[in-house]
Amino acid sequence: MVRTVPVKSLKPGMITAAPVLSKHGQVIVEPYKMLTIQMIAHIEFYGITSAKIEDGELPPEAIQSIADTRAAVDGYSHRIRESQEFQEFKENYSKKVTFLENSLNEFITKNIPFDKDALLNCTLDLFSKHSTTISMFDMLHNSRQISDSTYAHSMNVAIISRMIGMWMNYNNAALETLTLGGLLHDIGKSRIPSEIINKPGYLTESEYALVKQHTTLGYEILKDHNLSPQIKSIVLTHHERCDGSGYPMGLTGSDIEDYSNIVAIADVYDAMTADRCYRSGICPFEVISIFEREGLGKYKPQFIMNFLEHIANTYINNDVLLSNGQHAKIILINKRHLTRPVVQLQEHEFINLENRPELYVQSIL
């Protein structure tokens, strides 16, 4: 079944049922393509008002097209997962996540205090073995193959939060606060039924309301324990947003502590790269597009821009697939438009994507 959807209602993951054409008949998106944030922005740029979308069971052509696209972009992740570096990371990561899970479970169920230094060291051990940012982000992205549990997510958030702190030139005490805050930020989920936490589909309104309680539940778990006020604040307020749209208190701007805002960015980034079925390859430019589209105003500018610039800059000299199917290499990041770098085609031609709105980086190769 095919339905016509207004452009304003297009969502990532939808499948085009027919070519999306400009007013002059130019093909903007081919049929049977799975929409991403960048594709939707691309359609909007051309002033297109609607698109035909598959609804229900997909035809064989759509299934094949999606498989072909995923095969093209999965090559990068496959090479990482086959590398010796990742094999070593995989073994170490599994041990660290298990240690975190056991430590927190004993604390929650038996009231056995966790060893803060041991938790810090297990995170730092993973961190120290990957000196480059691109290496760490690649390892974390592909760690979905190892574990996608709340504990794995917490480990990832701790590592990313610490990385942001390092980019901000924070001292060691602040980095430790961010690391422990990341490890503990979702501890309140231990009080939410596992069938809701692990539900694969959309949550009902009542289920989502229950999940939102994990911030206050986590604070209640930790409030009487020997942890810094900043760590307890991270647990309570990592879902607050600068525009007042967050929870549990609807705080705005400067009312939100910096540490909480940093962990919020790490938390959302890790969720983005884990939960979206339409993003099968590592594409930092898709992540940046999502942050831009869903509201840079939700996070403090000094943190979110620093984070996004570093993500973009780590992929300089990487090969990419452009939206028109051409292969290119990223040469320079445009600070004003992070998703639109200067690239070099295989024919040695340079293209500034800032001046070519009809093109965008589709995936890292």
Secondary structure, 3 states (H helix, E strand, C coil): CEEEEEHHHCCCCCEECCCEECCCCCEEECCCCECCHHHHHHHHHCCCCEEEEECCCCCHHHHHHHHHHHHHHHHHHHHHHHCHHHHHHHHHHHHHHHHHHHHHHHHHHHCCCCCHHHHHHHHHHHHHCCCCHHHHHHHHHHHHHCCCCHHHHHHHHHHHHHHHHHHCCCCHHHHHHHHHHHHHCCHHHHHCCHHHHCCCCCCCHHHHHHHCCHHHHHHHHHCCCCCCHHHHHHHHHCCCCCECCCCCCCCEHHHCCHHHHHHHHHHHHHHHHHHCCCCCCCCHHHHHHHHHHHHHHHCCHHHHHHHHHHHHHHCCCCEEEECCCCEEEEEECCCCCCCCCEEEECCCCEEEHHHCCCCCEEEEC
